[in-house]
Amino acid sequence: MNRVPGWLLRHEVSVEPYLGTSAYGPRYGPAALARALVAETVKRVRDRTGAETVSTAQIIAAPNLACPTGSRITLPDGRRTTAISVAHHTAPGLPVPACTEVMCE
């Protein structure tokens, strides 16, 4: 399986994976830096419940990105956002790269 080429991933984001909710609110794992391609555009998307919402940033990263829905992400400009939806794109046997796509609030 091909991976998205590293030279396309021009940005660096920090991802704090969502671990669940505690009595004190959401819990996150330790921050990890990841190379990504970030597009800050406004798009209508559906969240994990199917409700329509707005994404203000989209991230393309390597297929092994550990970023469950609800994770906290720091974008290259320093803005902190939350992952609305996460999609792992693969196409076994086809000459297209595998990647992870994250839609952010």
C-alpha positions in Angstrom: 0.0 0.0 0.0 1.3 3.4 -0.9 1.4 6.2 1.7 0.9 9.9 1.0 4.3 11.2 0.1 6.1 13.0 2.9 7.0 15.9 0.7 3.3 16.8 0.3 2.9 17.1 4.1 4.2 20.7 4.5 2.7 21.5 7.9 3.1 20.2 11.4 0.2 19.8 13.8 0.0 18.7 17.4 -2.6 16.0 18.2 -3.8 15.2 21.7 -5.9 12.0 21.2 -9.3 11.9 22.8 -9.4 9.2 25.6 -13.0 9.7 26.8 -14.9 11.6 29.4 -14.2 11.7 33.1 -16.0 13.4 36.0 -14.1 16.5 35.2 -14.7 16.7 31.4 -12.9 15.3 28.4 -9.6 13.5 28.8 -6.7 13.6 26.3 -3.5 11.7 25.8 -0.1 13.3 25.5 0.4 15.6 22.5 2.2 14.1 19.5 3.5 16.1 16.5 2.5 15.0 13.1 3.3 16.2 9.6 0.2 17.1 7.6 -1.3 19.1 4.8 -3.7 21.7 6.3 -6.4 23.5 4.4 -8.3 26.2 6.4 -11.5 26.4 4.4 -15.1 26.4 5.6 -17.1 23.2 4.6 -20.3 21.7 5.7 -19.8 18.1 7.0 -21.5 15.6 9.2 -20.3 14.6 12.6 -20.2 11.1 14.0 -23.9 11.4 15.0 -24.9 12.4 11.5 -25.7 16.0 12.4 -24.6 18.7 9.9 -21.9 21.0 11.2 -19.2 23.3 9.9 -15.5 22.4 9.5 -13.1 25.3 9.4 -9.9 23.2 8.8 -9.2 20.0 7.0 -6.0 17.9 7.6 -4.5 15.2 5.4 -1.8 13.1 7.2 -0.1 9.7 7.1 -2.4 6.7 7.4 -1.2 5.8 10.9 -2.3 9.1 12.5 -3.6 8.5 16.0 -6.5 11.0 16.0 -9.9 9.6 17.2 -13.0 11.8 16.8 -13.0 14.4 19.6 -9.2 14.8 19.7 -7.7 18.2 20.4 -5.5 19.6 17.5 -3.2 22.6 17.4 -2.9 23.9 13.9 0.3 25.5 12.5 -1.0 29.0 13.2 -1.5 28.1 16.9 -5.3 27.8 16.8 -6.7 24.9 18.8 -9.6 22.9 17.4 -11.4 19.6 17.8 -11.6 16.7 15.3 -15.2 16.4 14.1 -14.7 13.4 11.9 -11.8 11.1 10.9 -11.6 9.1 7.7 -8.9 6.5 6.8 -8.6 6.3 3.0 -7.1 3.2 1.5 -7.3 1.7 -1.9 -5.5 -1.7 -1.9 -4.1 -2.6 -5.3 -4.7 0.9 -6.8 -1.9 3.4 -7.4 -3.3 6.0 -5.0 -1.8 6.9 -1.6 -3.4 5.9 1.7 -4.0 8.7 4.1 -6.0 9.9 7.1 -8.4 12.9 6.6 -9.5 14.9 9.6 -12.3 17.5 9.6 -11.8 20.0 12.3 -14.2 22.5 14.0 
